[in-house]
């Protein structure tokens, strides 16, 4: 049986993401970026999607499953998103 990783609400909040409404089967978190909006969608089947809206255009950065928090942080860095907790409260 495979086990997949999804970031916790606490981790996403520490990274500056805030929850917002989502359809059944999904949990969504979003935060502003330098040029738009970064969104993480968590699905009930352990899949996740990273989306970034820039200048009114939606860019899909990643969709799939992860094995660990370390892989999640590497993924964030690969798409040029901050991968450390934010200092703002």
C-alpha positions as CSV (number, residue, x, y, z in Angstrom):
1,X,0.0,0.0,0.0
2,X,1.5,3.3,-1.1
3,X,1.5,6.3,1.2
4,X,1.5,9.8,-0.2
5,X,2.3,13.1,1.5
6,X,0.1,16.2,1.7
7,X,1.2,19.3,3.5
8,X,-0.7,20.0,6.7
9,X,-2.8,23.1,7.2
10,X,-0.3,24.3,9.9
11,X,2.6,24.1,7.4
12,X,0.7,25.9,4.7
13,X,-0.4,28.6,7.1
14,X,3.3,29.0,8.2
15,X,4.2,29.4,4.5
16,X,1.7,32.3,4.3
17,X,-1.1,30.4,2.5
18,X,-4.7,31.0,3.7
19,X,-7.6,28.6,3.2
20,X,-10.5,29.5,0.9
21,X,-13.7,27.9,-0.4
22,X,-13.4,24.8,-2.5
23,X,-15.7,22.2,-4.0
24,X,-16.3,18.9,-2.2
25,X,-13.2,16.7,-2.3
26,X,-10.7,19.6,-2.4
27,X,-9.1,21.9,0.1
28,X,-7.6,25.1,-1.3
29,X,-4.9,27.5,0.0
30,X,-3.6,30.6,-1.6
31,X,-1.1,33.4,-1.1
32,X,0.0,36.4,-3.1
33,X,3.2,36.3,-5.1
34,X,5.4,39.0,-6.5
35,X,3.4,39.0,-9.7
36,X,0.1,37.2,-9.0
37,X,-1.4,34.5,-6.8
38,X,-0.1,31.1,-5.8
39,X,-2.6,28.3,-5.0
40,X,-2.3,24.8,-3.7
41,X,-5.2,22.5,-4.1
42,X,-5.3,19.3,-2.0
43,X,-7.5,16.5,-3.2
44,X,-9.0,13.7,-1.0
45,X,-7.1,11.1,-3.0
46,X,-3.7,12.6,-1.9
47,X,-3.1,14.3,-5.2
48,X,-2.2,18.0,-5.2
49,X,-2.0,20.8,-7.7
50,X,0.1,24.0,-7.7
51,X,-1.4,26.9,-9.7
52,X,-0.1,30.3,-10.2
53,X,-2.1,33.2,-11.7
54,X,0.1,35.9,-13.2
55,X,-1.2,38.9,-15.1
56,X,-4.7,37.3,-15.4
57,X,-3.3,34.1,-16.9
58,X,-3.4,30.8,-15.1
59,X,-0.2,28.8,-15.1
60,X,-0.3,25.1,-14.0
61,X,3.0,24.4,-12.3
62,X,2.4,20.8,-11.0
63,X,-0.2,18.1,-10.5
64,X,0.5,14.8,-8.9
65,X,1.4,13.1,-5.6
66,X,4.4,13.6,-3.3
67,X,6.2,11.2,-0.9
68,X,7.4,13.6,1.8
69,X,7.7,17.1,3.1
70,X,11.2,17.4,1.7
71,X,9.9,16.6,-1.8
72,X,7.2,19.2,-1.3
73,X,9.8,21.9,-0.4
74,X,11.9,20.9,-3.4
75,X,8.9,21.2,-5.6
76,X,8.1,24.7,-4.3
77,X,11.7,25.7,-5.0
78,X,11.5,24.2,-8.5
79,X,8.5,26.4,-9.4
80,X,10.2,29.4,-7.7
81,X,7.9,29.6,-4.8
82,X,9.0,30.4,-1.2
83,X,9.7,27.1,0.6
84,X,10.2,28.4,4.1
85,X,7.8,29.8,6.7
86,X,7.0,33.4,6.3
87,X,8.0,35.9,9.0
88,X,4.8,37.9,8.8
89,X,2.0,37.1,11.2
